[in-house]
Amino acid sequence: MIKAFLPFLSIVLIASSSMAQSNFDEGMRWYSQRESGASGLKAKPEHINKAIPFFIKAIIDGGETELQAAIYLMRSYIYKARFTQESNSDKRKTFQLAKEVGDKLVPKYPLSTELRFEYLSCLGQWGEVLGVFRAAKEGVVDKVKTQMEALIRLDPEFRNGVGERALAVLNLRVPKIPFILSWPDKKKSLRMTTNVINKYPNDIGNNFYHAEALVENGQKDQAISYLQRALSMQPADEYLLEDRYLHMEAKQMLERLQER
């Protein structure tokens, strides 16, 4: 009886793995079209909405595609919230869905830098939509900090030092709140962005956030050159709308500085 069951089990597992791969591949087909028809910072929702169910199915099917499907599902939710949705209520719900994926699978794949990065991205943006005080009070800000520090320990050079850069931005933008948050430090933020920009100067985000840290530390004249450098760089094909957003932020900051 056991001998008869084993071949059947093998067939089931192979079929499940094949289905998971098929769903993942179909999800990637739609995901790769996410910026088709995008205008400025707004993308059409059709393609990303079609990608999401296939990534969910691939995770349910399990197997070798589970980790990659989880990474791209979180990326899809984050992209949908940032570039296709308008209201904070809708964005919050979508970031919440991404957070739930990370809550479940980051403990299962603790060494995946890509998965942890998407997790801290959704946590950070979910917290931003909630509002800084509420996010701090509910422990979201501390959780983001913990994930950033974990990413840095895993790979300090990941994506041009994005872990250290993200931790710098957290220190920069989150205020100290008595009895809730005591660790944010703008001077520490500038030290971190200086370290990152010295290692990876040809990155739009590194230049923009270093400029922001300079401004917040009273070095506005020095910030201008980094903003100009950020604006001189072409958006990456893989992160077209994300880099367009950084360009918009850099242009607005530069205009404010030059008006003074």
C-alpha positions as semicolon CSV with decimal commas, in nm:
position;residue;x (nm);y (nm);z (nm)
1;M;0,000;0,000;0,000
2;I;0,284;0,236;0,092
3;K;0,470;0,155;-0,229
4;A;0,159;0,238;-0,430
5;F;0,110;0,566;-0,243
6;L;0,463;0,706;-0,293
7;P;0,447;0,743;-0,674
8;F;0,106;0,909;-0,638
9;L;0,250;1,154;-0,381
10;S;0,540;1,235;-0,614
11;I;0,300;1,309;-0,898
12;V;0,095;1,540;-0,673
13;L;0,404;1,730;-0,558
14;I;0,537;1,769;-0,910
15;A;0,198;1,892;-1,033
16;S;0,177;2,141;-0,745
17;S;0,529;2,270;-0,815
18;S;0,450;2,303;-1,185
19;M;0,131;2,495;-1,110
20;A;0,314;2,728;-0,872
21;Q;0,576;2,804;-1,138
22;S;0,306;2,863;-1,398
23;N;0,122;3,105;-1,169
24;F;0,444;3,286;-1,082
25;D;0,539;3,321;-1,448
26;E;0,194;3,459;-1,533
27;G;0,219;3,704;-1,245
28;M;0,557;3,822;-1,375
29;R;0,412;3,865;-1,723
30;W;0,157;4,114;-1,590
31;Y;0,401;4,271;-1,342
32;S;0,647;4,350;-1,621
33;Q;0,374;4,554;-1,791
34;R;0,288;4,759;-1,481
35;E;0,419;5,085;-1,626
36;S;0,248;5,047;-1,962
37;G;0,047;5,362;-2,023
38;A;0,181;5,536;-1,712
39;S;0,166;5,915;-1,716
40;G;0,390;6,107;-1,481
41;L;0,357;5,939;-1,143
42;K;0,029;5,767;-1,221
43;A;0,011;5,411;-1,353
44;K;-0,292;5,232;-1,488
45;P;-0,408;4,974;-1,231
46;E;-0,507;4,700;-1,477
47;H;-0,171;4,527;-1,511
48;I;-0,069;4,527;-1,146
49;N;-0,419;4,416;-1,046
50;K;-0,389;4,118;-1,280
51;A;-0,044;4,026;-1,145
52;I;-0,148;4,012;-0,779
53;P;-0,383;3,707;-0,789
54;F;-0,122;3,496;-0,969
55;F;0,143;3,572;-0,707
56;I;-0,107;3,483;-0,434
57;K;-0,182;3,151;-0,606
58;A;0,190;3,078;-0,640
59;I;0,236;3,132;-0,265
60;I;-0,061;2,907;-0,184
61;D;0,080;2,638;-0,414
62;G;0,410;2,659;-0,225
63;G;0,727;2,502;-0,354
64;E;1,037;2,669;-0,490
65;T;0,854;2,979;-0,615
66;E;0,708;3,075;-0,275
67;L;0,985;3,317;-0,177
68;Q;1,002;3,493;-0,513
69;A;0,623;3,508;-0,532
70;A;0,612;3,668;-0,187
71;I;0,872;3,929;-0,288
72;Y;0,682;4,023;-0,602
73;L;0,344;4,016;-0,429
74;M;0,472;4,271;-0,177
75;R;0,626;4,479;-0,456
76;S;0,294;4,468;-0,640
77;Y;0,096;4,585;-0,337
78;I;0,343;4,865;-0,271
79;Y;0,339;4,974;-0,635
80;K;-0,042;4,962;-0,644
81;A;-0,073;5,179;-0,333
82;R;0,189;5,432;-0,438
83;F;0,112;5,477;-0,804
84;T;-0,248;5,373;-0,874
85;Q;-0,445;5,468;-0,563
86;E;-0,550;5,814;-0,449
87;S;-0,706;5,799;-0,102
88;N;-0,511;5,732;0,216
89;S;-0,779;5,482;0,316
90;D;-0,719;5,272;0,003
91;K;-0,341;5,302;0,037
92;R;-0,354;5,197;0,402
93;K;-0,555;4,884;0,319
94;T;-0,315;4,787;0,041
95;F;-0,004;4,845;0,251
96;Q;-0,173;4,636;0,521
97;L;-0,202;4,346;0,276
98;A;0,169;4,375;0,195
99;K;0,249;4,386;0,566
100;E;0,056;4,065;0,627
101;V;0,264;3,885;0,364
102;G;0,581;4,001;0,537
103;D;0,452;3,917;0,885
104;K;0,401;3,560;0,771
105;L;0,700;3,495;0,547
106;V;0,993;3,706;0,675
107;P;1,027;3,471;0,978
108;K;1,022;3,176;0,735
109;Y;1,295;3,329;0,513
110;P;1,504;3,535;0,758
111;L;1,810;3,548;0,530
112;S;1,631;3,694;0,228
113;T;1,744;4,055;0,189
114;E;1,494;4,118;-0,092
115;L;1,197;3,999;0,114
116;R;1,305;4,194;0,420
117;F;1,357;4,508;0,211
118;E;1,005;4,489;0,070
119;Y;0,874;4,428;0,421
120;L;1,041;4,735;0,567
121;S;0,927;4,936;0,263
122;C;0,563;4,847;0,320
123;L;0,594;4,901;0,695
124;G;0,747;5,244;0,643
125;Q;0,488;5,357;0,392
126;W;0,203;5,206;0,592
127;G;0,329;5,402;0,893
128;E;0,353;5,718;0,686
129;V;-0,011;5,685;0,580
130;L;-0,113;5,619;0,943
131;G;0,065;5,936;1,057
132;V;0,390;5,962;1,250
133;F;0,240;5,993;1,600
134;R;-0,001;5,703;1,560
135;A;0,268;5,489;1,393
136;A;0,506;5,562;1,680
137;K;0,242;5,498;1,945
138;E;0,145;5,164;1,787
139;G;0,507;5,052;1,763
140;V;0,529;5,068;1,382
141;V;0,826;5,307;1,380
142;D;1,028;5,088;1,615
143;K;0,940;4,784;1,403
144;V;1,064;4,963;1,088
145;K;1,388;5,050;1,268
146;T;1,433;4,686;1,373
147;Q;1,384;4,563;1,016
148;M;1,629;4,821;0,880
149;E;1,894;4,718;1,131
150;A;1,836;4,352;1,043
151;L;1,879;4,430;0,672
152;I;2,205;4,614;0,741
153;R;2,336;4,315;0,938
154;L;2,243;4,080;0,654
155;D;2,409;4,289;0,383
156;P;2,527;4,648;0,451
157;E;2,595;4,698;0,079
158;F;2,251;4,579;-0,039
159;R;2,117;4,799;-0,321
160;N;2,381;5,067;-0,287
161;G;2,356;5,088;0,091
162;V;1,977;5,127;0,100
163;G;1,951;4,981;0,451
164;E;2,174;5,245;0,607
165;R;2,015;5,515;0,391
166;A;1,666;5,412;0,503
167;L;1,773;5,416;0,867
168;A;1,919;5,762;0,813
169;V;1,590;5,887;0,666
170;L;1,399;5,740;0,960
171;N;1,623;5,930;1,202
172;L;1,579;6,240;0,989
173;R;1,203;6,244;0,945
174;V;1,072;6,097;1,269
175;P;1,064;6,346;1,556
176;K;1,153;6,267;1,912
177;I;0,832;6,202;2,105
178;P;0,853;6,214;2,485
179;F;0,797;5,873;2,649
180;I;0,751;5,707;2,306
181;L;1,055;5,773;2,083
182;S;1,389;5,894;2,214
183;W;1,632;5,767;1,949
184;P;1,575;5,985;1,633
185;D;1,890;6,191;1,569
186;K;1,936;6,431;1,273
187;K;2,313;6,454;1,319
188;K;2,341;6,076;1,313
189;S;2,131;6,078;0,997
190;L;2,380;6,308;0,823
191;R;2,672;6,086;0,924
192;M;2,494;5,786;0,772
193;T;2,397;5,956;0,444
194;T;2,753;6,087;0,413
195;N;2,884;5,733;0,446
196;V;2,639;5,602;0,186
197;I;2,697;5,881;-0,069
198;N;3,075;5,839;-0,041
199;K;3,038;5,471;-0,131
200;Y;2,762;5,501;-0,390
201;P;2,755;5,850;-0,545
202;N;2,578;5,746;-0,867
203;D;2,240;5,674;-0,715
204;I;1,942;5,911;-0,739
205;G;1,806;5,824;-0,397
206;N;2,141;5,850;-0,223
207;N;2,194;6,201;-0,359
208;F;1,842;6,318;-0,278
209;Y;1,835;6,189;0,080
210;H;2,187;6,316;0,150
211;A;2,069;6,659;0,033
212;E;1,769;6,635;0,265
213;A;1,997;6,547;0,559
214;L;2,222;6,843;0,473
215;V;1,923;7,079;0,467
216;E;1,795;6,951;0,802
217;N;2,140;7,005;0,951
218;G;2,167;7,365;0,829
219;Q;2,392;7,301;0,528
220;K;2,158;7,422;0,253
221;D;2,425;7,546;0,012
222;Q;2,596;7,208;0,008
223;A;2,263;7,035;-0,053
224;I;2,208;7,211;-0,387
225;S;2,487;7,026;-0,569
226;Y;2,351;6,687;-0,460
227;L;2,000;6,777;-0,575
228;Q;2,137;6,887;-0,911
229;R;2,331;6,562;-0,939
230;A;2,018;6,360;-0,859
231;L;1,823;6,546;-1,128
232;S;2,099;6,485;-1,385
233;M;2,060;6,106;-1,353
234;Q;1,820;5,910;-1,570
235;P;1,549;5,704;-1,399
236;A;1,621;5,332;-1,405
237;D;1,394;5,127;-1,632
238;E;1,318;4,885;-1,348
239;Y;1,215;5,164;-1,110
240;L;1,080;5,423;-1,352
241;L;0,800;5,572;-1,139
242;E;0,997;5,538;-0,817
243;D;1,283;5,741;-0,968
244;R;1,040;5,988;-1,123
245;Y;0,901;6,046;-0,776
246;L;1,252;6,115;-0,641
247;H;1,311;6,357;-0,929
248;M;0,991;6,541;-0,842
249;E;1,094;6,563;-0,475
250;A;1,445;6,679;-0,567
251;K;1,313;6,945;-0,806
252;Q;1,072;7,083;-0,546
253;M;1,342;7,094;-0,278
254;L;1,586;7,262;-0,515
255;E;1,329;7,528;-0,608
256;R;1,264;7,602;-0,240
257;L;1,634;7,639;-0,167
258;Q;1,698;7,862;-0,466
259;E;1,411;8,093;-0,373
260;R;1,585;8,187;-0,048
